[in-house]
Amino acid sequence: MDKRSAASSGVEETLDPKDWAELRALSHRIVDDAIDYLSGVRDRPVWRNMPDTVRESFSAPLPRAPRPLDEIYASVAKNVLGYPMGNIHPRFWAWYMGSGNFTGALGEFLAAVQGSNVGGGNHAAALMDQQVVNWCKEMLGFPASASGSLVSGGSVANIVGLTVARNVKAGVDVRAHGIGDRSLCFYGSDQIHSCHRKAVELLGLGDQALRRIATDAELRIDIVALRRAIEQDRVAGRLPICIIANAGTVNTGAIDDIQALADLAAESGLWLHVDGCIGALLRIAPENAWRVAGIERGDSIALDPHKWLHAPFEAGCVLVRDAAAHRGTFAVTPEYLESTVRGLASAPWLYDYGLQTSRGFRALKIWMSLMEHGIEKFGRLVDQNVAQGHYLSSLIEAEPRLELVAPTNINIVCFRFRSEDMPAEGLKALNTEIMLRLQDEGTAVISDTTVHGEHCLRVAINNHRTRREDLELFVQEVVRLGREIAPGGGIG
């Protein structure tokens, strides 16, 4: 029979397999391989460059006919699993990411099998979604009356928080009339994450609406300069809206004085949004919770369970103290999504608290991991990473060929290899080459940045698999490579 005429002939098809037993056997093999993959992660290179044959495999044309699933899995195992980004490896410290966990991966699988859309409705996935949000509120000291939403990650969480701030503080009905020609102002430090620029641009305010305030020697926002900027904008006829506090900057992990910012926001009638995607979860860490004192005073907070809760990607969260303001910013009730007194549509519509009507079941992977390990263990892992950051700093300070470029606050270490009498551009090239050779050799993956105008290497230890011996090996390899590359072998 012509397959194109199957539907018209009355033959009905499905995506379910013809042989469930065959699928069961392959699925068991995939799980076994996955356990081997994770349990042996330390024995593999952190990252490998893909050969041309693998790259070419991703240029294959659209498949027209079916292929056996075991062949498809073999291709995935070879071409995808063999060339990961590397962030689950104990020596991946490039960008600030969590390293996942197997229980969370099982949760992701089960969520996909169950297949619920968590845009709302009266079903278990929606209730679990709100339970995980409630747990996040408890972790950060937010009141039970606050609201929140699980989102893709910190960028969207920050956009949601700033959107609520705009609507509450603009002084007009923004949803009905827009902001017109009003000049609204948001304030953050010069270390603020780039997603905040995207947020103000998406809000129609333009990058000029984001006031970047100077920082002190420890890269925290200058409160005096902030107060002055707010006053100057008011005198100029502009409308200050929101202060964005950094609970950990991307560059160095610097944490603003959140208590002082909360005081200033209250005094000035501004919204306080806390970008806690780096460090909000310090609050669950016994030895380091003091670093984010005052975070519970925010009007909104962005955090990332896929970082220090190590949920598989994606898993972000936004919390908003004023639940009515949160819902009032996004809620829309079309005729096809009206509530009923009983049945599936008799529960709240969770899409009323964000941008997505279709929402994946992100909560299960977080819920299962928290249930398995308990929040106290995750708090100890946060402390462990902070201690490892300071241990790496001590190794760098003890090595004459290396130097810190910024103070280590939490778990982000900025440093560089020194070479005597080398100009700045040469020094940047040297350190960049060290970084790239570490990647090429599969030893470690780090990133680079610029702090106080100085190029440096950046190590972000946000990994539950990292051990101190990994850091010791790393320093040894940096010194070895620096001496090989630098004329004269560097300092000392």
C-alpha positions in Angstrom: 0.0 0.0 0.0 1.2 3.5 -0.8 2.1 5.0 2.6 0.9 8.4 1.5 -2.6 7.1 1.1 -2.7 5.2 4.4 -4.9 7.8 6.1 -7.3 8.1 3.3 -7.7 4.4 3.1 -8.7 4.2 6.8 -5.5 2.6 8.1 -4.6 4.3 11.4 -1.0 4.6 12.7 0.6 5.3 16.0 4.1 6.2 17.4 3.9 3.4 19.9 6.2 0.4 19.1 5.0 -2.7 17.4 7.1 -4.8 19.9 7.0 -3.5 23.5 9.3 -6.3 24.6 12.0 -5.3 22.1 11.7 -1.7 23.3 12.0 -2.8 27.0 15.2 -4.7 26.3 16.8 -1.7 24.5 15.6 0.7 27.3 17.2 -1.4 29.9 20.5 -1.4 27.9 20.3 2.4 27.6 19.8 2.8 31.4 22.8 0.5 32.0 24.9 2.5 29.6 23.8 5.7 31.2 25.0 4.5 34.6 28.3 3.4 33.1 28.6 6.8 31.5 28.1 8.7 34.7 30.1 6.4 37.0 33.1 6.6 34.6 32.9 10.3 33.9 36.2 11.1 35.8 38.1 8.7 33.5 37.2 10.6 30.3 38.5 13.9 28.9 36.5 16.9 30.1 36.0 18.0 26.5 37.0 16.6 23.1 36.9 18.4 19.7 34.7 16.6 17.2 36.3 15.0 14.1 34.9 16.0 10.8 33.0 12.8 10.4 31.0 13.5 13.5 30.3 17.1 12.5 29.1 15.9 9.1 26.6 13.5 10.7 24.7 16.6 11.9 24.2 17.7 8.3 22.3 14.7 7.3 19.0 15.4 5.4 15.5 15.1 6.9 14.7 11.5 7.5 11.8 10.2 5.3 11.6 6.6 6.2 11.9 4.8 9.5 15.1 3.2 10.9 15.5 0.7 13.7 15.7 2.3 17.1 18.8 0.4 18.1 20.7 1.9 15.1 19.4 5.4 16.2 20.6 4.8 19.7 24.0 3.6 18.5 24.4 6.9 16.5 23.4 9.0 19.6 25.9 7.0 21.8 28.7 7.6 19.3 28.1 11.1 18.1 26.3 12.9 21.0 27.3 11.2 24.2 30.9 10.9 23.0 31.2 14.7 22.6 29.5 16.5 25.5 29.9 20.1 26.6 31.5 18.5 29.7 29.8 20.3 32.5 29.1 17.0 34.4 32.8 16.3 34.6 34.6 17.1 37.9 37.0 19.4 36.2 34.5 21.5 34.3 34.7 25.0 35.8 34.2 27.3 32.8 30.7 28.7 33.1 28.5 28.6 36.2 26.5 25.5 35.7 25.4 22.6 37.9 26.6 19.1 37.1 23.4 17.2 37.2 22.5 14.0 39.0 21.2 10.7 38.0 18.0 10.8 40.1 17.2 14.1 38.4 17.8 12.5 35.0 15.3 9.8 36.0 12.9 12.5 37.0 13.3 14.1 33.6 12.6 10.8 31.9 9.5 10.1 34.0 8.2 13.6 33.4 8.5 13.1 29.7 6.8 9.7 29.9 3.9 11.2 31.9 3.8 14.0 29.4 1.9 16.6 31.5 1.6 20.2 30.3 2.0 22.2 33.5 0.3 25.4 32.2 -2.2 24.6 34.9 -5.1 22.4 35.6 -6.2 19.9 38.3 -3.5 17.2 38.1 -0.5 16.0 40.1 2.2 17.6 38.0 0.8 21.1 38.6 0.5 20.4 42.3 4.1 19.2 42.4 5.2 22.3 40.5 3.8 24.5 43.1 5.2 22.3 45.9 8.7 22.8 44.5 8.1 26.6 44.3 6.9 26.5 47.9 10.1 24.7 48.8 12.2 27.4 47.1 10.3 30.1 49.0 11.2 28.3 52.2 14.8 28.0 51.3 15.1 31.7 50.7 12.9 32.9 53.6 10.0 34.2 51.5 6.6 34.2 53.0 4.1 31.4 52.2 1.8 34.0 50.7 4.4 34.8 48.0 4.1 33.4 44.5 6.6 31.9 42.1 7.1 30.0 38.9 9.5 27.4 37.5 11.0 28.7 34.3 13.8 27.7 31.9 16.6 29.4 33.8 17.9 32.6 35.3 17.5 34.8 32.2 13.7 34.2 32.1 13.4 34.4 35.9 15.0 37.8 35.8 12.9 39.0 32.9 9.7 37.9 34.8 10.8 39.7 38.0 11.7 42.9 36.2 8.4 42.9 34.2 6.4 42.7 37.5 8.6 45.6 38.9 7.8 47.7 35.8 4.1 47.1 36.0 3.8 47.8 39.7 6.0 50.9 39.8 5.3 52.6 36.5 2.3 54.5 38.0 0.1 53.7 34.9 -1.8 50.7 33.6 1.1 49.4 31.5 -0.9 46.4 30.2 -3.7 48.6 28.9 -1.8 51.7 27.7 2.0 50.9 27.7 4.5 53.3 29.2 4.1 56.0 26.6 7.0 58.4 26.7 7.9 57.8 30.4 11.6 57.3 31.0 11.8 54.4 33.5 15.1 53.5 35.2 16.5 50.3 36.6 19.7 50.2 38.6 22.4 47.5 38.9 26.1 47.4 39.3 28.6 47.5 36.4 29.0 43.7 37.0 25.4 42.9 36.3 24.5 39.9 34.1 23.8 40.6 30.4 20.3 39.2 30.7 19.2 42.4 32.4 20.1 44.4 29.3 17.9 41.9 27.3 15.2 42.4 29.8 15.0 46.2 29.6 15.2 45.9 25.8 12.3 43.4 25.7 10.3 45.7 28.0 10.6 48.4 25.3 12.7 50.6 27.5 16.0 50.4 25.7 19.5 49.8 27.1 19.6 53.4 28.4 17.0 52.5 31.0 19.6 50.2 32.8 21.8 52.4 34.9 25.1 50.6 35.6 26.5 51.8 38.9 30.2 51.7 39.7 31.5 49.1 42.1 34.0 49.2 45.0 37.3 47.3 45.3 35.4 44.1 46.0 33.2 44.6 43.0 30.0 45.3 45.0 27.7 48.1 44.0 28.6 51.5 45.4 25.6 52.5 47.6 26.5 56.2 47.7 26.8 56.3 43.9 23.5 54.4 43.5 21.7 56.9 45.8 23.2 59.8 43.8 22.1 58.3 40.5 18.5 57.8 41.7 18.3 61.4 42.9 19.8 62.7 39.7 17.2 60.8 37.6 14.4 62.1 39.6 15.6 65.6 39.3 15.8 65.1 35.5 12.2 63.9 35.4 12.9 60.3 35.0 11.1 57.6 37.0 13.3 55.2 39.1 11.6 51.8 39.2 13.9 49.0 40.5 17.2 48.2 42.2 18.8 44.9 41.0 20.9 43.4 43.7 23.6 40.9 42.8 23.6 37.8 45.0 26.8 36.7 43.3 28.1 38.2 40.1 29.2 36.0 37.1 32.7 37.5 36.9 33.8 37.1 40.5 30.9 36.0 42.7 30.8 39.4 44.3 27.7 39.9 46.5 26.1 43.3 47.0 25.2 44.5 50.4 21.6 43.3 50.1 20.6 44.7 53.5 21.7 48.2 52.6 20.0 47.9 49.2 16.8 46.7 50.8 16.9 49.8 53.1 17.5 52.1 50.2 14.7 50.5 48.1 12.2 50.9 51.0 13.3 54.5 51.6 13.1 55.4 47.9 9.9 53.5 47.1 11.7 51.3 44.6 11.2 47.6 43.8 14.1 45.4 45.0 14.9 42.5 42.6 17.6 40.1 43.6 19.5 38.3 40.9 20.4 35.2 42.9 21.2 32.9 40.0 24.8 32.5 41.2 24.5 32.7 44.9 20.9 32.8 46.3 21.2 29.2 47.4 24.1 30.2 49.7 21.2 30.7 52.1 20.8 26.9 52.6 24.6 26.6 53.4 25.4 26.4 57.1 28.8 28.1 56.8 28.0 30.7 54.2 24.3 31.7 54.6 25.5 35.0 56.2 26.8 36.1 52.8 23.3 36.7 51.4 21.8 38.2 54.6 18.7 40.3 53.6 17.9 38.3 50.5 14.5 37.5 52.0 13.7 41.2 51.9 13.6 41.3 48.1 10.4 41.9 46.2 11.4 39.3 43.7 14.2 36.8 43.4 15.7 34.8 40.5 17.4 31.6 41.2 18.6 28.5 39.4 17.9 25.0 40.7 20.1 23.7 37.8 23.1 25.3 39.5 23.5 24.5 43.2 20.6 22.1 43.3 22.2 20.3 40.4 18.9 19.6 38.6 19.4 18.6 34.9 18.9 21.5 32.5 16.6 23.4 32.3 15.4 24.5 35.8 15.1 28.2 36.9 12.7 29.8 39.4 11.3 33.2 40.0 9.8 34.2 43.3 7.6 37.3 43.8 6.5 38.6 47.2 3.3 40.1 46.0 1.3 37.2 44.5 -1.5 39.5 43.2 1.0 41.7 41.4 2.7 38.7 39.9 -0.5 37.3 38.5 -1.8 40.7 37.5 1.3 41.2 35.3 0.6 38.1 33.1 -2.9 36.7 33.6 -5.1 36.4 30.5 -8.3 34.4 30.4 -9.3 33.4 26.9 -12.6 31.7 26.3 -10.9 28.3 25.7 -9.2 28.3 29.1 -12.0 29.3 31.5 -12.1 27.6 34.9 -14.8 25.1 35.9 -16.2 24.2 39.3 -14.9 20.6 39.0 -12.8 18.5 36.6 -9.4 19.2 34.9 -10.0 23.0 34.7 -11.0 23.5 38.3 -7.5 24.4 39.5 -5.4 27.5 39.0 -3.8 28.2 35.6 -0.1 28.4 36.3 0.6 30.0 32.9 -1.0 33.2 34.5 2.4 33.7 36.3 4.7 33.9 33.3 5.3 33.9 29.6 4.6 30.3 28.7 1.2 28.7 28.2 2.8 25.4 27.5 5.0 24.5 30.4 7.1 21.4 30.8 7.0 19.3 34.0 10.3 20.7 35.4 9.4 20.0 39.0 9.8 16.3 39.1 13.6 16.2 38.6 14.0 18.8 41.4 11.5 17.1 43.7 13.0 13.6 43.4 16.6 14.9 44.0 15.5 16.9 47.1 13.6 13.9 48.4 16.5 11.6 47.9 19.2 13.8 49.4 17.5 16.3 51.6 18.2 20.0 51.6 20.8 19.8 54.3 23.1 17.8 52.0 22.7 20.3 49.2 23.6 23.0 51.7 26.8 21.1 52.6 27.7 20.8 48.9 27.4 24.6 48.6 29.8 25.0 51.5 32.1 22.4 49.9 32.3 24.4 46.7 33.0 27.6 48.5 35.8 25.9 50.5 37.2 24.5 47.3 37.2 28.0 45.8 39.3 29.3 48.7 41.5 26.2 48.6 42.3 26.9 44.9 43.0 30.5 45.8 45.5 29.4 48.4 47.3 27.2 45.8 47.5 30.1 43.4 48.9 32.4 46.1 51.5 29.8 47.0 52.7 29.5 43.4 55.1 32.3 42.3 54.1 32.0 38.6 50.4 32.7 39.3 48.5 35.6 40.7 45.0 36.4 41.7 43.4 39.2 39.8 40.4 39.7 42.1 39.6 38.6 45.6 37.9 35.3 45.9 34.5 35.7 47.6 32.7 32.5 47.2 33.5 29.8 44.6 34.7 31.8 41.6 38.5 32.3 41.3 40.1 34.8 38.8 43.8 34.5 38.3 46.5 34.5 35.6 49.9 33.1 34.8 52.5 35.8 35.1 55.4 36.3 32.7 58.1 38.8 33.4 58.1 42.0 31.3 55.4 40.8 29.0 52.9 43.5 27.7 49.2 43.2 28.4 48.3 41.8 25.0 51.0 39.2 25.2 49.9 38.2 28.6 46.3 37.8 27.4 47.5 35.7 24.5 49.6 33.5 26.9 46.8 32.9 29.3 44.3 32.3 26.5 46.6 29.7 25.1 46.9 28.0 28.5 43.1 27.9 28.7 42.8 26.4 25.2 45.5 23.8 25.7 43.8 22.6 28.9 40.6 22.1 26.8 42.5 20.4 23.9 44.2 18.0 26.3 40.9 17.3 28.1 42.4 18.1 31.4 40.0 20.9 32.5 37.6 23.4 31.0 37.8 27.0 32.4 36.8 30.4 30.9 38.3 33.8 30.8 37.0 37.3 31.5 38.2 40.8 32.3 38.2 42.2 35.8 39.3 45.8 36.7 40.5 46.0 33.1 42.7 43.0 33.5 42.3 39.9 31.4 42.3 36.7 33.5 41.4 33.1 33.7 38.2 32.2 35.6 37.4 29.0 37.5 33.8 28.6 38.7 33.5 25.6 41.0 29.9 24.7 40.9 30.3 20.9 40.7 29.5 18.2 43.3 32.0 15.9 41.7 35.1 18.2 42.1 37.7 17.1 44.7 40.7 19.0 46.0 43.1 16.7 44.1 41.4 18.0 40.9 42.4 21.5 41.9 45.9 20.5 42.7 46.3 18.8 39.3 44.8 21.9 37.6 47.4 24.2 39.2 50.2 21.9 38.2 49.0 21.8 34.6 48.6 25.5 34.4 52.1 26.1 35.6 53.5 23.4 33.2 51.7 24.9 30.2 52.7 28.4 31.1 56.3 27.5 31.4 56.2 25.7 28.0 54.5 28.6 26.3 56.0 31.7 27.9 59.5 32.9 26.8 61.8 32.3 29.8 59.3 30.2 31.6 57.6 33.0 33.5 58.3 34.4 36.9 60.6 32.5 39.4 
